[in-house]
């Protein structure tokens, strides 16, 4: 079998996403949609993954290094994509493009073997613990609305919830954390995410203000290139520190670990280089007894984590978010867990009728 062609599937859905912000970036407000990579083979199998990064870069630079390859030679393909782009060294958007291609190749392999990807990788579990990512800043959202949002996640079945911090003064954010803890009670894990907003001194100060609320983890407290600052925060607080979302490959993971910058690694499944590379990242982290909990993209992360012994928890979103993508509904949550999908491949093929109705490119 050989990979023969690359296509893109773009869909746009009705409605409008809400405007929201974390500590540094405002997003939303446009039409919801979904974009996929489609890798075609001479066996008639199409491998799909969710598109991240620059489509032109994928099409013009990365795919030519994949065309004609046997998808089962996935380690060889990854090396071809990476090693053939060494000046400048492959990082940033190039690695994201590689990750998008790599995930689609795993979809091909799963479909060719008629097995879910996690079982091909070597299954470790059939259920995964998950948390609801939310708690963004929005116009008109006060303490009451924030608390109600988090209570809704618990009612949906989540036993861990994440909220944003860093976008308001310390006292305001500390009150927000307090309000959420009071709303969800003591048995639900509460995660906070600063999106790299603070210096080490500021992060330590805020961490000490909220430690009493039994924080499960403190995500990206300092700027992403401040490994020393993250290590400083980690040693000053009793809250586990999470970092890695802005890093790439096993080499970025190595640098985080050797700097003592994180208790938990949250490199992104696609951005870090795809499932093939993340297996190496997880293995390296396991040698230091560090768990992994990938950022975002639950449809890409779920198979990886189900085959990873040191997987801690998976980021996902409340079911109401599925209204923005009816072609790919989110996993049902029960008692804080989801069942790993058992369809062949990644299990993300959209319904043909949905494609016909919403396709825009």
CORZI-V578911 format. One record per pair of residues at least 12 apart in sequence whose ideal C-beta (glycine too) atoms are under 8 Angstrom apart, sorted by sequence separation. I is the first residue (numbers start at 1). J is the second residue. If there is no record, write none. Layout:
I;J / I;J
This chain:
17;29 / 36;48 / 37;49 / 65;77 / 165;177 / 194;206 / 221;233 / 244;256 / 253;265 / 302;314 / 318;330 / 16;29 / 17;30 / 36;49 / 37;50 / 150;163 / 163;176 / 177;190 / 230;243 / 243;256 / 292;305 / 301;314 / 317;330 / 319;332 / 16;30 / 17;31 / 36;50 / 37;51 / 66;80 / 106;120 / 135;149 / 163;177 / 207;221 / 253;267 / 267;281 / 278;292 / 301;315 / 316;330 / 319;333 / 16;31 / 17;32 / 35;50 / 36;51 / 65;80 / 66;81 / 134;149 / 135;150 / 177;192 / 203;218 / 206;221 / 218;233 / 252;267 / 316;331 / 15;31 / 16;32 / 34;50 / 35;51 / 65;81 / 82;98 / 134;150 / 265;281 / 278;294 / 292;308 / 298;314 / 14;31 / 15;32 / 81;98 / 146;163 / 163;180 / 298;315 / 316;333 / 13;31 / 192;210 / 203;221 / 243;261 / 244;262 / 292;310 / 293;311 / 298;316 / 12;31 / 13;32 / 62;81 / 65;84 / 134;153 / 161;180 / 203;222 / 218;237 / 224;243 / 243;262 / 248;267 / 253;272 / 291;310 / 292;311 / 293;312 / 296;315 / 298;317 / 12;32 / 13;33 / 35;55 / 78;98 / 81;101 / 221;241 / 241;261 / 242;262 / 247;267 / 252;272 / 265;285 / 290;310 / 291;311 / 292;312 / 293;313 / 294;314 / 295;315 / 328;348 / 12;33 / 13;34 / 37;58 / 81;102 / 132;153 / 200;221 / 218;239 / 224;245 / 241;262 / 242;263 / 244;265 / 245;266 / 289;310 / 291;312 / 293;314 / 294;315 / 11;33 / 200;222 / 217;239 / 218;240 / 220;242 / 224;246 / 241;263 / 242;264 / 243;265 / 244;266 / 245;267 / 282;304 / 293;315 / 316;338 / 328;350 / 10;33 / 11;34 / 161;184 / 190;213 / 192;215 / 198;221 / 199;222 / 217;240 / 218;241 / 219;242 / 220;243 / 224;247 / 240;263 / 241;264 / 242;265 / 243;266 / 244;267 / 245;268 / 248;271 / 249;272 / 250;273 / 286;309 / 327;350 / 10;34 / 11;35 / 47;71 / 61;85 / 78;102 / 132;156 / 190;214 / 191;215 / 194;218 / 195;219 / 196;220 / 197;221 / 198;222 / 199;223 / 215;239 / 216;240 / 217;241 / 218;242 / 219;243 / 240;264 / 242;266 / 248;272 / 249;273 / 271;295 / 286;310 / 314;338 / 327;351 / 10;35 / 77;102 / 190;215 / 191;216 / 192;217 / 194;219 / 195;220 / 196;221 / 217;242 / 220;245 / 235;260 / 247;272 / 248;273 / 265;290 / 267;292 / 269;294 / 275;300 / 279;304 / 285;310 / 9;35 / 10;36 / 132;158 / 135;161 / 190;216 / 191;217 / 192;218 / 193;219 / 194;220 / 196;222 / 200;226 / 203;229 / 207;233 / 211;237 / 219;245 / 220;246 / 234;260 / 245;271 / 264;290 / 265;291 / 266;292 / 268;294 / 269;295 / 278;304 / 282;308 / 8;35 / 9;36 / 39;66 / 131;158 / 134;161 / 135;162 / 137;164 / 161;188 / 163;190 / 165;192 / 189;216 / 192;219 / 193;220 / 194;221 / 196;223 / 199;226 / 211;238 / 234;261 / 250;277 / 257;284 / 263;290 / 264;291 / 265;292 / 266;293 / 267;294 / 268;295 / 269;296 / 270;297 / 327;354 / 8;36 / 74;102 / 77;105 / 130;158 / 132;160 / 134;162 / 135;163 / 136;164 / 159;187 / 160;188 / 161;189 / 162;190 / 163;191 / 164;192 / 165;193 / 166;194 / 186;214 / 191;219 / 196;224 / 200;228 / 204;232 / 211;239 / 227;255 / 231;259 / 234;262 / 244;272 / 249;277 / 253;281 / 257;285 / 262;290 / 264;292 / 265;293 / 266;294 / 267;295 / 268;296 / 269;297 / 275;303 / 279;307 / 282;310 / 326;354 / 327;355 / 8;37 / 9;38 / 131;160 / 132;161 / 133;162 / 134;163 / 135;164 / 159;188 / 160;189 / 161;190 / 162;191 / 163;192 / 164;193 / 165;194 / 166;195 / 200;229 / 204;233 / 207;236 / 208;237 / 227;256 / 230;259 / 231;260 / 234;263 / 264;293 / 266;295 / 268;297 / 275;304 / 279;308 / 282;311 / 299;328 / 302;331 / 7;37 / 8;38 / 41;71 / 129;159 / 130;160 / 131;161 / 132;162 / 137;167 / 146;176 / 150;180 / 154;184 / 158;188 / 159;189 / 160;190 / 161;191 / 162;192 / 163;193 / 164;194 / 167;197 / 199;229 / 200;230 / 203;233 / 207;237 / 231;261 / 250;280 / 254;284 / 270;300 / 6;37 / 7;38 / 74;105 / 129;160 / 131;162 / 137;168 / 160;191 / 162;193 / 164;195 / 166;197 / 228;259 / 230;261 / 250;281 / 253;284 / 257;288 / 269;300 / 327;358 / 6;38 / 39;71 / 62;94 / 74;106 / 143;175 / 147;179 / 151;183 / 165;197 / 166;198 / 174;206 / 178;210 / 181;213 / 200;232 / 204;236 / 207;239 / 227;259 / 230;262 / 249;281 / 253;285 / 269;301 / 298;330 / 6;39 / 7;40 / 61;94 / 143;176 / 146;179 / 147;180 / 150;183 / 151;184 / 173;206 / 177;210 / 181;214 / 200;233 / 204;237 / 228;261 / 257;290 / 298;331 / 5;39 / 6;40 / 71;105 / 146;180 / 150;184 / 154;188 / 227;261 / 250;284 / 306;340 / 5;40 / 62;97 / 66;101 / 74;109 / 147;182 / 148;183 / 170;205 / 174;209 / 178;213 / 269;304 / 3;39 / 4;40 / 57;93 / 61;97 / 62;98 / 143;179 / 147;183 / 170;206 / 174;210 / 177;213 / 302;338 / 3;40 / 4;41 / 57;94 / 71;108 / 72;109 / 303;340 / 3;41 / 4;42 / 63;101 / 71;109 / 177;215 / 302;340 / 303;341 / 2;41 / 9;48 / 54;93 / 58;97 / 62;101 / 66;105 / 170;209 / 302;341 / 1;41 / 2;42 / 53;93 / 57;97 / 72;112 / 166;206 / 1;42 / 71;112 / 135;176 / 165;206 / 1;43 / 54;96 / 58;100 / 8;51 / 53;96 / 54;97 / 58;101 / 303;346 / 1;45 / 52;96 / 53;97 / 135;180 / 165;210 / 53;99 / 217;263 / 300;346 / 8;55 / 52;99 / 53;100 / 217;264 / 219;266 / 299;346 / 52;100 / 264;312 / 51;100 / 266;315 / 299;348 / 50;100 / 196;246 / 245;295 / 8;59 / 49;100 / 242;293 / 244;295 / 6;58 / 49;101 / 6;59 / 49;102 / 50;103 / 49;103 / 49;104 / 48;104 / 160;216 / 6;63 / 47;104 / 49;106 / 162;219 / 47;105 / 49;107 / 131;189 / 47;106 / 48;107 / 47;107 / 131;191 / 6;67 / 47;108 / 5;67 / 39;101 / 46;108 / 47;109 / 3;66 / 4;67 / 37;100 / 45;108 / 3;67 / 4;68 / 37;101 / 47;111 / 3;68 / 39;104 / 46;111 / 2;68 / 3;69 / 38;104 / 39;105 / 45;111 / 2;69 / 3;70 / 37;104 / 41;108 / 45;112 / 2;70 / 3;71 / 39;107 / 1;70 / 39;108 / 43;112 / 1;71 / 1;72 / 3;105 / 3;108 / 1;108 / 1;112 / 22;136 / 21;136 / 22;137 / 20;136 / 21;137 / 20;137 / 21;138 / 20;138 / 19;138 / 18;138 / 19;139 / 23;164 / 22;164 / 23;165 / 24;166 / 21;164 / 23;166 / 24;167 / 22;166 / 23;167 / 22;167 / 21;167 / 95;248 / 160;313 / 162;315 / 95;249 / 121;275 / 92;248 / 91;248 / 91;249 / 117;275 / 121;279 / 158;318 / 156;318 / 133;296 / 156;319 / 153;318 / 103;269 / 152;318 / 103;270 / 106;274 / 130;298 / 99;268 / 106;275 / 25;195 / 99;269 / 100;270 / 106;276 / 22;193 / 23;194 / 24;195 / 99;270 / 102;273 / 103;274 / 23;195 / 24;196 / 99;271 / 102;274 / 103;275 / 22;195 / 23;196 / 24;197 / 99;272 / 101;274 / 102;275 / 23;197 / 96;270 / 99;273 / 100;274 / 102;276 / 128;302 / 96;271 / 98;273 / 99;274 / 102;277 / 157;332 / 158;333 / 95;271 / 98;274 / 157;333 / 159;335 / 160;336 / 95;272 / 128;305 / 156;333 / 157;334 / 159;336 / 95;273 / 99;277 / 128;306 / 157;335 / 158;336 / 98;277 / 157;336 / 126;306 / 125;306 / 121;303 / 124;306 / 131;313 / 133;315 / 121;304 / 123;306 / 124;307 / 128;311 / 129;312 / 130;313 / 131;314 / 133;316 / 134;317 / 118;302 / 123;307 / 124;308 / 129;313 / 130;314 / 131;315 / 132;316 / 133;317 / 134;318 / 118;303 / 121;306 / 122;307 / 124;309 / 128;313 / 129;314 / 130;315 / 131;316 / 132;317 / 117;303 / 118;304 / 121;307 / 125;311 / 128;314 / 130;316 / 132;318 / 116;303 / 124;311 / 118;306 / 119;307 / 118;307 / 117;307 / 82;273 / 78;273 / 78;274 / 103;300 / 106;303 / 78;276 / 78;277 / 75;276 / 130;331 / 132;333 / 74;276 / 130;333 / 130;336 / 129;336 / 130;337 / 129;337 / 130;338 / 128;337 / 127;337 / 128;338 / 127;338 / 127;339 / 128;340 / 126;339 / 127;340 / 126;340 / 125;340 / 53;270 / 52;270 / 53;271 / 52;271 / 50;270 / 49;270 / 118;340 / 116;340 / 116;341 / 116;342 / 116;343 / 116;344 / 117;345 / 115;344 / 116;345 / 117;346 / 114;344 / 116;346 / 113;344 / 116;347 / 111;344 / 110;344 / 111;345 / 110;345 / 109;345 / 110;346 / 108;345 / 107;345 / 106;345 / 107;346 / 106;346 / 107;348 / 103;346 / 52;297 / 50;297 / 50;299 / 50;300 / 49;300 / 34;325 / 32;324 / 33;325 / 32;325 / 34;327 / 34;328 / 48;345 / 49;346 / 47;345 / 48;346 / 50;348 / 49;348 / 48;348 / 48;349 / 17;324 / 15;323 / 15;324 / 13;324 / 13;325 / 36;348 / 13;326 / 13;327 / 36;350 / 11;327 / 34;350 / 33;360 / 11;350 / 9;350 / 11;354 / 11;355 / 13;358 / 9;355 / 12;358 / 11;358 / 11;359 / 12;360 / 10;359 / 11;360 / 9;359 / 10;360 / 10;361 / 9;361 / 8;361
